[in-house]
């Protein structure tokens, strides 16, 4: 399997339900899967070894929060999200779309450009578009990227 390639296989079905296997270069993920949330590049109060002991095969990171703090350039300088977190599990990053909606008092949506918002931490201004969301997720070497939608 080439770097960054992955495959999905259906292992079993029962009417409309299915169990599957996502194969990534970092490891396999049985679906449906529980994904511990590492919002800001950490699963609070847990080490990666603790997470592995639960049987978790993947971690979810949050593009919006990673962008705000610790920052994309900092994560990239260290070699990506896996190095930053000292994590060899696959990582899925969401698009940031939920935060655009849930933090709507900080957000102004321009349907042509994306979502303009102020950081809930220090008021710094950001633009998050579908293209920017993917660019960020690529910069931090996420294994599975989610598309920004409304």
C-alpha positions in Angstrom: 0.0 0.0 0.0 1.5 3.4 -1.0 1.9 6.2 1.4 -1.4 8.0 2.1 -3.4 5.3 0.2 -6.2 3.5 1.9 -8.9 1.0 1.2 -12.3 0.2 2.6 -13.7 -3.3 2.7 -17.1 -4.5 3.9 -16.6 -7.4 6.2 -20.1 -8.3 7.2 -23.7 -7.0 6.6 -27.0 -7.4 8.3 -29.9 -5.7 6.5 -28.8 -2.0 6.3 -25.9 -2.3 8.8 -22.4 -3.2 7.9 -19.0 -3.8 9.5 -16.0 -2.8 7.6 -12.3 -2.3 7.6 -10.4 0.9 6.6 -6.8 0.0 5.7 -4.3 2.9 6.1 -0.6 3.1 5.9 -0.6 3.8 9.7 -2.9 0.9 10.6 -6.4 -0.6 10.2 -9.6 0.8 11.6 -12.6 -1.5 12.1 -15.9 0.2 11.5 -18.1 1.3 13.1 -15.3 2.9 15.2 -15.1 4.9 18.4 -12.8 7.9 17.8 -11.4 9.6 20.9 -11.4 13.3 20.3 -8.0 15.1 20.4 -9.4 18.5 19.9 -6.2 20.5 20.3 -3.8 17.6 19.5 -4.4 15.8 22.8 -7.0 13.6 24.2 -7.4 15.2 27.6 -6.1 13.2 30.6 -4.9 10.3 28.4 -1.6 9.2 26.9 -1.5 7.5 23.5 -0.8 4.2 25.2 -3.9 4.7 27.4 -5.9 5.3 24.2 -4.5 2.1 22.6 -5.4 0.1 25.7 -9.1 1.0 25.1 -8.9 -0.7 21.7 -9.2 2.6 19.8 -7.7 2.4 16.4 -8.0 6.1 15.3 -8.1 9.6 16.9 -10.1 12.6 15.7 -8.5 16.0 15.5 -10.3 19.3 15.1 -9.1 21.5 12.2 -10.6 24.8 13.7 -9.0 24.3 17.1 -5.7 23.1 15.8 -5.6 26.2 13.5 -6.3 28.5 16.5 -4.0 26.7 19.0 -1.4 25.2 18.8 -1.3 26.6 15.2 -0.7 24.9 11.9 2.8 26.3 11.3 3.9 25.0 14.7 2.5 21.5 14.0 4.1 21.5 10.5 7.5 22.5 11.9 7.5 19.5 14.2 6.8 17.2 11.3 3.0 16.9 11.4 0.2 16.0 13.8 1.5 12.5 14.5 4.9 13.8 15.6 3.3 16.6 17.5 1.1 14.1 19.4 3.7 11.3 19.5 0.9 9.2 18.0 1.3 6.3 15.5 -2.4 5.7 15.2 -4.3 7.0 12.1 -5.8 10.5 12.6 -8.9 11.8 11.1 -9.3 15.6 11.1 -12.7 17.2 10.7 -13.2 20.3 8.5 -13.9 23.0 11.1 -17.5 23.3 9.9 -19.1 22.5 13.3 -17.2 25.2 15.0 -18.2 27.7 12.3 -21.8 27.0 13.2 -21.4 26.5 17.0 -19.3 29.7 17.4 -21.6 31.7 15.1 -21.4 34.8 17.2 -17.7 35.0 16.0 -18.5 34.0 12.4 -19.7 35.8 9.2 -20.3 33.5 6.2 -19.6 34.7 2.7 -20.9 32.1 0.3 -18.2 32.9 -2.3 -15.2 33.1 0.0 -15.9 31.0 3.1 -16.4 31.7 6.8 -14.7 34.7 8.4 -14.4 34.5 12.1 -12.6 35.9 15.1 -10.7 33.5 17.4 -12.6 32.8 20.6 -9.1 32.9 22.3 -7.6 36.3 21.2 -9.9 37.8 18.6 -7.5 37.2 15.7 -9.3 37.1 12.3 -9.3 34.0 10.1 -10.9 32.8 6.9 -11.9 29.2 6.6 -13.0 28.1 3.1 -13.4 24.6 1.8 -10.0 24.9 0.0 -8.3 26.3 3.1 -9.7 23.5 5.3 -8.2 20.9 3.0 -4.9 22.8 2.8 -4.6 22.9 6.6 -5.4 19.2 6.9 -2.8 18.4 4.3 -0.2 20.6 6.0 -0.5 18.7 9.3 -0.4 15.3 7.5 -3.9 14.1 8.5 -4.6 10.5 7.4 -8.3 11.1 6.7 -9.5 14.6 5.7 -13.0 15.9 5.9 -14.5 18.4 3.5 -15.8 21.7 4.8 -19.5 21.9 4.2 -22.5 23.8 5.5 
